[in-house]
Amino acid sequence: MVRALMGRFYDAFAKPYFFRHDPEEAHEIAVKNLTRLGRVRPLCALMEKWAQLDPKAHAPIECFGLKFPNAVGLAAGFDKNAEAWPAAAALGFGHVEIGTVTLHGQPGNPKPRLFRFPAEEAVINRMGFNNDGAAAVAARLAKLPGPGRRRIPLGINLGKTKVTPLDQATEDYLGSFKLLADHADYLVVNVSSPNTPGLRELQDASWLKPLLAALANENKSRVASGKAHRPLLLKIAPDLSFPQVDAALQVIADLGLDGIIATNTTLARPGSFATVNEAGGLSGKPLCRRATEIITYIARATSGRLPIIGVGGIYDEVSAAEKLDAGAKLIQVYTGMIYRGPFFARDLAHALGVRQRRCCC
């Protein structure tokens, strides 16, 4: 009853309000409002009781050494600067990934750089990793509860600073890792955004292996010095060929990384997007099938041993369940929330929770 009323309110009032604004302005309004909500802890706690699954009826999902109250996470790209994440659990999310964060702060690409396509429930963005930089984000996180003291796990997505040459990318990522690892429950190496020139070249094994090896070694050094190991994941593009996916999986296996996120946004322009003349990564419904194909391939290639977070084109319970059935352990959403409302994660988590209990019976 409560959820139905909220859904009607969003469709009748909130969504038209947001959609009257430029997409990036609407995004900033949403981030600011959730930041304010996150500061009102009693209200967040009350909302969490309604939004989250009952822990007595639903066991947490265990993945790369962490426990998640449900399978649905907020993907990187929404909360770039670690401002709004404390409110994520109140919306029903089982984890949240902030960023992408780069070592040096940067403004991103010129505006306009975010475009809605409501008929297709899709978005094209060419934001370009606009963020405050790793040191500023670390300082912000240091003021809030850290790993092990949060309602839900917090992931930090790391990218390369635009002005850093590819041959210095390893040092750039290492700098961010060292600043942020103490504040993360897990970290993600993002080499798959299409909006930083040359970044996707880092997905090639010749670049990828030394980069991930350096980060994995730094992670081992943490443990040797008495600090906690941080699960390290790789985020890949949906535009990779299956042989390219194989090469990335081999690097992951050789270095013992903890998981993979599949997938980022796509440069492909399927269907009606063939005539759309906007550069950037496409997300939303049009990405659904390809993301699921990549997840299925990874799960089969690794015999289900590598934890997968499935992302791309999740817009309802069916598309979410498809990712899990394909082999994903967890899922993440962002574009779907734009079109389905702030409690989209809550709806998915509860639907998937009911489905899981039925399957277990």
TORBAMI-319067 format. One record per residue (C-alpha): residue in three letters; residue number from 1; x, y, z. Coordinates in nm, 2 decimals, m for minus. Example, Ala and Ser with C-alpha at 12.3 -4.5 7.8 and 13.67 -1.06 7.14 Angstrom:
REM TORBAMI-319067
ATOM,vexlo,gukol,u,v,w
ATOM,ala,1,1.23,m0.45,0.78 .
ATOM,ser,2,1.37,m0.11,0.71 .
//
This chain:
REM TORBAMI-319067
ATOM,vexlo,gukol,u,v,w
ATOM,met,1,0.00,0.00,0.00 .
ATOM,val,2,0.27,0.25,0.10 .
ATOM,arg,3,0.49,0.15,m0.19 .
ATOM,ala,4,0.20,0.18,m0.43 .
ATOM,leu,5,0.12,0.54,m0.31 .
ATOM,met,6,0.49,0.63,m0.34 .
ATOM,gly,7,0.50,0.49,m0.69 .
ATOM,arg,8,0.20,0.70,m0.80 .
ATOM,phe,9,0.35,1.01,m0.64 .
ATOM,tyr,10,0.67,0.96,m0.83 .
ATOM,asp,11,0.50,0.90,m1.16 .
ATOM,ala,12,0.26,1.19,m1.12 .
ATOM,phe,13,0.48,1.46,m0.96 .
ATOM,ala,14,0.84,1.38,m0.89 .
ATOM,lys,15,0.93,1.23,m1.22 .
ATOM,pro,16,0.78,1.51,m1.43 .
ATOM,tyr,17,0.96,1.76,m1.20 .
ATOM,phe,18,1.30,1.59,m1.26 .
ATOM,phe,19,1.24,1.55,m1.63 .
ATOM,arg,20,1.16,1.92,m1.67 .
ATOM,his,21,1.52,1.98,m1.57 .
ATOM,asp,22,1.83,1.93,m1.77 .
ATOM,pro,23,1.95,1.57,m1.70 .
ATOM,glu,24,2.26,1.67,m1.51 .
ATOM,glu,25,2.08,1.94,m1.31 .
ATOM,ala,26,1.82,1.67,m1.21 .
ATOM,his,27,2.10,1.44,m1.11 .
ATOM,glu,28,2.26,1.71,m0.89 .
ATOM,ile,29,1.92,1.78,m0.73 .
ATOM,ala,30,1.88,1.41,m0.65 .
ATOM,val,31,2.23,1.38,m0.50 .
ATOM,lys,32,2.18,1.69,m0.29 .
ATOM,asn,33,1.85,1.56,m0.15 .
ATOM,leu,34,1.99,1.22,m0.07 .
ATOM,thr,35,2.29,1.38,0.10 .
ATOM,arg,36,2.05,1.57,0.32 .
ATOM,leu,37,1.85,1.26,0.39 .
ATOM,gly,38,2.17,1.07,0.49 .
ATOM,arg,39,2.24,1.33,0.76 .
ATOM,val,40,1.91,1.25,0.93 .
ATOM,arg,41,2.00,0.92,1.08 .
ATOM,pro,42,1.68,0.85,1.27 .
ATOM,leu,43,1.48,0.90,0.95 .
ATOM,cys,44,1.72,0.68,0.76 .
ATOM,ala,45,1.70,0.41,1.02 .
ATOM,leu,46,1.32,0.41,1.00 .
ATOM,met,47,1.32,0.40,0.63 .
ATOM,glu,48,1.57,0.11,0.63 .
ATOM,lys,49,1.33,m0.10,0.84 .
ATOM,trp,50,1.07,m0.06,0.56 .
ATOM,ala,51,1.31,m0.08,0.26 .
ATOM,gln,52,1.54,m0.36,0.36 .
ATOM,leu,53,1.47,m0.73,0.36 .
ATOM,asp,54,1.38,m0.89,0.69 .
ATOM,pro,55,1.72,m1.04,0.81 .
ATOM,lys,56,1.53,m1.31,1.00 .
ATOM,ala,57,1.37,m1.44,0.68 .
ATOM,his,58,1.65,m1.36,0.43 .
ATOM,ala,59,2.01,m1.47,0.49 .
ATOM,pro,60,2.27,m1.22,0.37 .
ATOM,ile,61,2.45,m1.28,0.04 .
ATOM,glu,62,2.82,m1.37,0.09 .
ATOM,cys,63,3.05,m1.25,m0.18 .
ATOM,phe,64,3.43,m1.20,m0.19 .
ATOM,gly,65,3.44,m1.21,0.19 .
ATOM,leu,66,3.16,m0.95,0.25 .
ATOM,lys,67,2.80,m0.98,0.35 .
ATOM,phe,68,2.53,m0.80,0.15 .
ATOM,pro,69,2.17,m0.77,0.29 .
ATOM,asn,70,2.03,m0.81,m0.06 .
ATOM,ala,71,2.15,m0.85,m0.42 .
ATOM,val,72,2.08,m0.50,m0.55 .
ATOM,gly,73,2.35,m0.23,m0.55 .
ATOM,leu,74,2.38,0.13,m0.67 .
ATOM,ala,75,2.62,0.14,m0.96 .
ATOM,ala,76,2.91,0.39,m0.98 .
ATOM,gly,77,2.83,0.71,m1.16 .
ATOM,phe,78,2.55,0.83,m0.93 .
ATOM,asp,79,2.75,0.93,m0.62 .
ATOM,lys,80,3.08,1.04,m0.77 .
ATOM,asn,81,3.21,1.22,m0.46 .
ATOM,ala,82,3.09,1.01,m0.17 .
ATOM,glu,83,2.82,1.26,m0.06 .
ATOM,ala,84,2.49,1.07,m0.09 .
ATOM,trp,85,2.59,0.71,m0.01 .
ATOM,pro,86,2.48,0.71,0.36 .
ATOM,ala,87,2.12,0.73,0.24 .
ATOM,ala,88,2.15,0.43,0.00 .
ATOM,ala,89,2.03,0.17,0.25 .
ATOM,ala,90,1.72,0.38,0.33 .
ATOM,leu,91,1.62,0.34,m0.04 .
ATOM,gly,92,1.66,m0.04,m0.03 .
ATOM,phe,93,2.01,m0.08,m0.17 .
ATOM,gly,94,2.22,m0.38,m0.05 .
ATOM,his,95,2.55,m0.20,m0.14 .
ATOM,val,96,2.66,0.12,m0.30 .
ATOM,glu,97,2.96,0.19,m0.53 .
ATOM,ile,98,3.09,0.55,m0.53 .
ATOM,gly,99,3.30,0.72,m0.80 .
ATOM,thr,100,3.45,0.69,m1.05 .
ATOM,val,101,3.73,0.86,m0.84 .
ATOM,thr,102,4.05,0.97,m1.00 .
ATOM,leu,103,4.38,1.05,m0.83 .
ATOM,his,104,4.35,1.42,m0.93 .
ATOM,gly,105,4.02,1.61,m0.93 .
ATOM,gln,106,3.89,1.70,m1.27 .
ATOM,pro,107,3.59,1.88,m1.42 .
ATOM,gly,108,3.50,1.61,m1.67 .
ATOM,asn,109,3.40,1.67,m2.03 .
ATOM,pro,110,3.22,1.99,m2.16 .
ATOM,lys,111,2.85,2.02,m2.10 .
ATOM,pro,112,2.59,1.91,m2.21 .
ATOM,arg,113,2.71,1.55,m2.14 .
ATOM,leu,114,2.41,1.36,m2.02 .
ATOM,phe,115,2.11,1.28,m2.24 .
ATOM,arg,116,1.78,1.09,m2.16 .
ATOM,phe,117,1.59,0.88,m2.41 .
ATOM,pro,118,1.26,0.81,m2.22 .
ATOM,ala,119,1.10,0.60,m2.50 .
ATOM,glu,120,1.38,0.35,m2.47 .
ATOM,glu,121,1.44,0.40,m2.09 .
ATOM,ala,122,1.80,0.48,m2.18 .
ATOM,val,123,2.07,0.73,m2.12 .
ATOM,ile,124,2.38,0.84,m2.31 .
ATOM,asn,125,2.66,1.00,m2.10 .
ATOM,arg,126,3.00,1.14,m2.17 .
ATOM,met,127,3.06,1.28,m1.82 .
ATOM,gly,128,3.44,1.21,m1.82 .
ATOM,phe,129,3.50,1.11,m1.46 .
ATOM,asn,130,3.41,1.45,m1.31 .
ATOM,asn,131,3.51,1.42,m0.94 .
ATOM,asp,132,3.69,1.60,m0.66 .
ATOM,gly,133,3.99,1.37,m0.66 .
ATOM,ala,134,4.10,1.08,m0.43 .
ATOM,ala,135,4.23,1.29,m0.15 .
ATOM,ala,136,3.91,1.49,m0.11 .
ATOM,val,137,3.70,1.18,m0.13 .
ATOM,ala,138,3.92,1.01,0.13 .
ATOM,ala,139,3.89,1.31,0.36 .
ATOM,arg,140,3.51,1.30,0.33 .
ATOM,leu,141,3.49,0.93,0.40 .
ATOM,ala,142,3.72,0.96,0.70 .
ATOM,lys,143,3.44,1.15,0.88 .
ATOM,leu,144,3.19,0.87,0.85 .
ATOM,pro,145,3.17,0.51,0.96 .
ATOM,gly,146,3.43,0.29,0.80 .
ATOM,pro,147,3.44,m0.07,0.68 .
ATOM,gly,148,3.27,m0.31,0.92 .
ATOM,arg,149,3.06,m0.03,1.08 .
ATOM,arg,150,2.82,0.03,0.79 .
ATOM,arg,151,2.47,m0.09,0.72 .
ATOM,ile,152,2.57,m0.19,0.37 .
ATOM,pro,153,2.91,m0.24,0.20 .
ATOM,leu,154,3.07,0.05,0.02 .
ATOM,gly,155,3.27,0.00,m0.30 .
ATOM,ile,156,3.50,0.26,m0.45 .
ATOM,asn,157,3.54,0.27,m0.82 .
ATOM,leu,158,3.89,0.39,m0.94 .
ATOM,gly,159,3.97,0.55,m1.28 .
ATOM,lys,160,4.26,0.71,m1.45 .
ATOM,thr,161,4.30,1.09,m1.44 .
ATOM,lys,162,4.25,1.22,m1.79 .
ATOM,val,163,4.58,1.41,m1.81 .
ATOM,thr,164,4.78,1.11,m1.70 .
ATOM,pro,165,4.95,0.93,m2.00 .
ATOM,leu,166,4.88,0.56,m2.04 .
ATOM,asp,167,5.24,0.47,m1.95 .
ATOM,gln,168,5.18,0.64,m1.61 .
ATOM,ala,169,4.84,0.49,m1.55 .
ATOM,thr,170,4.97,0.23,m1.30 .
ATOM,glu,171,5.11,0.51,m1.07 .
ATOM,asp,172,4.78,0.70,m1.11 .
ATOM,tyr,173,4.57,0.41,m1.00 .
ATOM,leu,174,4.81,0.32,m0.72 .
ATOM,gly,175,4.79,0.67,m0.58 .
ATOM,ser,176,4.41,0.65,m0.56 .
ATOM,phe,177,4.43,0.30,m0.41 .
ATOM,lys,178,4.66,0.40,m0.13 .
ATOM,leu,179,4.45,0.70,m0.04 .
ATOM,leu,180,4.11,0.52,m0.05 .
ATOM,ala,181,4.17,0.15,0.04 .
ATOM,asp,182,4.13,0.22,0.42 .
ATOM,his,183,3.78,0.35,0.35 .
ATOM,ala,184,3.65,0.09,0.11 .
ATOM,asp,185,3.48,m0.24,0.16 .
ATOM,tyr,186,3.59,m0.33,m0.19 .
ATOM,leu,187,3.76,m0.15,m0.48 .
ATOM,val,188,3.70,m0.16,m0.85 .
ATOM,val,189,3.95,m0.09,m1.13 .
ATOM,asn,190,3.76,0.09,m1.40 .
ATOM,val,191,3.94,0.06,m1.74 .
ATOM,ser,192,3.62,0.04,m1.94 .
ATOM,ser,193,3.46,0.39,m1.95 .
ATOM,pro,194,3.43,0.51,m2.31 .
ATOM,asn,195,3.46,0.88,m2.20 .
ATOM,thr,196,3.83,0.91,m2.11 .
ATOM,pro,197,4.05,0.91,m2.43 .
ATOM,gly,198,4.26,0.59,m2.45 .
ATOM,leu,199,4.12,0.44,m2.12 .
ATOM,arg,200,3.98,0.13,m2.28 .
ATOM,glu,201,4.32,0.04,m2.42 .
ATOM,leu,202,4.40,m0.06,m2.06 .
ATOM,gln,203,4.17,m0.36,m2.10 .
ATOM,asp,204,4.43,m0.51,m2.33 .
ATOM,ala,205,4.63,m0.78,m2.14 .
ATOM,ser,206,4.96,m0.60,m2.22 .
ATOM,trp,207,4.85,m0.30,m2.02 .
ATOM,leu,208,4.60,m0.47,m1.79 .
ATOM,lys,209,4.84,m0.73,m1.63 .
ATOM,pro,210,5.10,m0.49,m1.50 .
ATOM,leu,211,4.83,m0.25,m1.38 .
ATOM,leu,212,4.64,m0.51,m1.18 .
ATOM,ala,213,4.96,m0.68,m1.06 .
ATOM,ala,214,5.08,m0.35,m0.91 .
ATOM,leu,215,4.74,m0.31,m0.73 .
ATOM,ala,216,4.73,m0.67,m0.62 .
ATOM,asn,217,5.08,m0.64,m0.47 .
ATOM,glu,218,4.99,m0.32,m0.29 .
ATOM,asn,219,4.69,m0.51,m0.15 .
ATOM,lys,220,4.93,m0.78,m0.03 .
ATOM,ser,221,5.15,m0.52,0.13 .
ATOM,arg,222,4.85,m0.39,0.33 .
ATOM,val,223,4.80,m0.74,0.47 .
ATOM,ala,224,5.17,m0.78,0.55 .
ATOM,ser,225,5.16,m0.45,0.75 .
ATOM,gly,226,4.86,m0.56,0.95 .
ATOM,lys,227,4.58,m0.40,0.75 .
ATOM,ala,228,4.28,m0.57,0.60 .
ATOM,his,229,4.27,m0.72,0.25 .
ATOM,arg,230,4.04,m0.52,0.03 .
ATOM,pro,231,3.86,m0.73,m0.24 .
ATOM,leu,232,3.97,m0.60,m0.58 .
ATOM,leu,233,3.74,m0.63,m0.88 .
ATOM,leu,234,3.78,m0.54,m1.25 .
ATOM,lys,235,3.50,m0.36,m1.45 .
ATOM,ile,236,3.49,m0.44,m1.82 .
ATOM,ala,237,3.31,m0.30,m2.12 .
ATOM,pro,238,3.03,m0.48,m2.30 .
ATOM,asp,239,3.20,m0.41,m2.63 .
ATOM,leu,240,3.49,m0.66,m2.57 .
ATOM,ser,241,3.50,m0.97,m2.80 .
ATOM,phe,242,3.48,m1.30,m2.62 .
ATOM,pro,243,3.86,m1.36,m2.69 .
ATOM,gln,244,3.93,m1.02,m2.52 .
ATOM,val,245,3.71,m1.13,m2.23 .
ATOM,asp,246,3.91,m1.45,m2.21 .
ATOM,ala,247,4.23,m1.25,m2.19 .
ATOM,ala,248,4.10,m1.04,m1.91 .
ATOM,leu,249,3.98,m1.35,m1.72 .
ATOM,gln,250,4.32,m1.50,m1.76 .
ATOM,val,251,4.48,m1.19,m1.60 .
ATOM,ile,252,4.23,m1.21,m1.32 .
ATOM,ala,253,4.30,m1.57,m1.26 .
ATOM,asp,254,4.68,m1.53,m1.27 .
ATOM,leu,255,4.67,m1.25,m1.01 .
ATOM,gly,256,4.40,m1.39,m0.79 .
ATOM,leu,257,4.16,m1.09,m0.81 .
ATOM,asp,258,3.84,m1.12,m0.62 .
ATOM,gly,259,3.57,m1.06,m0.89 .
ATOM,ile,260,3.45,m0.88,m1.20 .
ATOM,ile,261,3.18,m0.63,m1.28 .
ATOM,ala,262,3.01,m0.68,m1.62 .
ATOM,thr,263,2.94,m0.44,m1.77 .
ATOM,asn,264,3.01,m0.07,m1.82 .
ATOM,thr,265,2.82,0.14,m2.08 .
ATOM,thr,266,2.84,0.06,m2.45 .
ATOM,leu,267,2.96,0.25,m2.76 .
ATOM,ala,268,2.72,0.04,m2.97 .
ATOM,arg,269,2.41,0.20,m3.11 .
ATOM,pro,270,2.15,m0.08,m3.15 .
ATOM,gly,271,1.80,m0.04,m3.30 .
ATOM,ser,272,1.67,0.32,m3.30 .
ATOM,phe,273,2.00,0.45,m3.16 .
ATOM,ala,274,2.16,0.39,m3.50 .
ATOM,thr,275,2.06,0.75,m3.60 .
ATOM,val,276,2.14,0.91,m3.26 .
ATOM,asn,277,2.44,1.15,m3.30 .
ATOM,glu,278,2.56,1.18,m2.94 .
ATOM,ala,279,2.90,1.05,m2.83 .
ATOM,gly,280,2.93,0.86,m2.51 .
ATOM,gly,281,2.83,0.55,m2.33 .
ATOM,leu,282,2.48,0.41,m2.37 .
ATOM,ser,283,2.31,0.26,m2.07 .
ATOM,gly,284,1.96,0.13,m1.99 .
ATOM,lys,285,1.73,m0.11,m2.17 .
ATOM,pro,286,1.92,m0.13,m2.50 .
ATOM,leu,287,2.22,m0.27,m2.30 .
ATOM,cys,288,2.03,m0.55,m2.13 .
ATOM,arg,289,2.09,m0.83,m2.37 .
ATOM,arg,290,2.46,m0.77,m2.44 .
ATOM,ala,291,2.54,m0.74,m2.06 .
ATOM,thr,292,2.36,m1.06,m2.00 .
ATOM,glu,293,2.55,m1.23,m2.28 .
ATOM,ile,294,2.88,m1.12,m2.12 .
ATOM,ile,295,2.78,m1.24,m1.78 .
ATOM,thr,296,2.67,m1.58,m1.92 .
ATOM,tyr,297,3.00,m1.61,m2.10 .
ATOM,ile,298,3.21,m1.53,m1.79 .
ATOM,ala,299,3.01,m1.76,m1.57 .
ATOM,arg,300,3.06,m2.05,m1.81 .
ATOM,ala,301,3.43,m1.97,m1.88 .
ATOM,thr,302,3.51,m1.97,m1.50 .
ATOM,ser,303,3.27,m2.25,m1.41 .
ATOM,gly,304,3.09,m2.01,m1.18 .
ATOM,arg,305,3.40,m1.97,m0.96 .
ATOM,leu,306,3.46,m1.60,m1.02 .
ATOM,pro,307,3.21,m1.37,m0.84 .
ATOM,ile,308,3.03,m1.15,m1.09 .
ATOM,ile,309,2.84,m0.82,m1.03 .
ATOM,gly,310,2.59,m0.78,m1.32 .
ATOM,val,311,2.52,m0.44,m1.45 .
ATOM,gly,312,2.34,m0.31,m1.76 .
ATOM,gly,313,1.98,m0.27,m1.87 .
ATOM,ile,314,1.81,m0.38,m1.55 .
ATOM,tyr,315,1.46,m0.22,m1.55 .
ATOM,asp,316,1.24,m0.47,m1.37 .
ATOM,glu,317,1.23,m0.80,m1.17 .
ATOM,val,318,1.26,m1.01,m1.49 .
ATOM,ser,319,1.57,m0.83,m1.62 .
ATOM,ala,320,1.73,m0.85,m1.27 .
ATOM,ala,321,1.66,m1.22,m1.24 .
ATOM,glu,322,1.81,m1.28,m1.58 .
ATOM,lys,323,2.14,m1.14,m1.46 .
ATOM,leu,324,2.14,m1.37,m1.16 .
ATOM,asp,325,2.03,m1.67,m1.36 .
ATOM,ala,326,2.31,m1.59,m1.60 .
ATOM,gly,327,2.56,m1.62,m1.32 .
ATOM,ala,328,2.58,m1.29,m1.14 .
ATOM,lys,329,2.60,m1.30,m0.77 .
ATOM,leu,330,2.50,m0.94,m0.72 .
ATOM,ile,331,2.35,m0.68,m0.95 .
ATOM,gln,332,2.38,m0.30,m0.98 .
ATOM,val,333,2.14,m0.04,m1.12 .
ATOM,tyr,334,2.15,0.33,m1.20 .
ATOM,thr,335,1.96,0.42,m1.52 .
ATOM,gly,336,1.66,0.21,m1.42 .
ATOM,met,337,1.63,0.42,m1.10 .
ATOM,ile,338,1.60,0.73,m1.32 .
ATOM,tyr,339,1.29,0.59,m1.49 .
ATOM,arg,340,1.14,0.38,m1.21 .
ATOM,gly,341,1.20,0.60,m0.91 .
ATOM,pro,342,1.41,0.61,m0.59 .
ATOM,phe,343,1.26,0.29,m0.44 .
ATOM,phe,344,1.34,0.09,m0.75 .
ATOM,ala,345,1.61,m0.10,m0.55 .
ATOM,arg,346,1.37,m0.18,m0.27 .
ATOM,asp,347,1.12,m0.32,m0.52 .
ATOM,leu,348,1.38,m0.54,m0.69 .
ATOM,ala,349,1.53,m0.66,m0.37 .
ATOM,his,350,1.20,m0.77,m0.23 .
ATOM,ala,351,1.09,m0.93,m0.55 .
ATOM,leu,352,1.42,m1.12,m0.58 .
ATOM,gly,353,1.40,m1.21,m0.21 .
ATOM,val,354,1.06,m1.37,m0.26 .
ATOM,arg,355,1.19,m1.55,m0.57 .
ATOM,gln,356,1.49,m1.68,m0.39 .
ATOM,arg,357,1.27,m1.82,m0.11 .
ATOM,arg,358,1.05,m1.99,m0.36 .
ATOM,cys,359,1.35,m2.15,m0.53 .
ATOM,cys,360,1.48,m2.28,m0.20 .
ATOM,cys,361,1.15,m2.44,m0.10 .
//
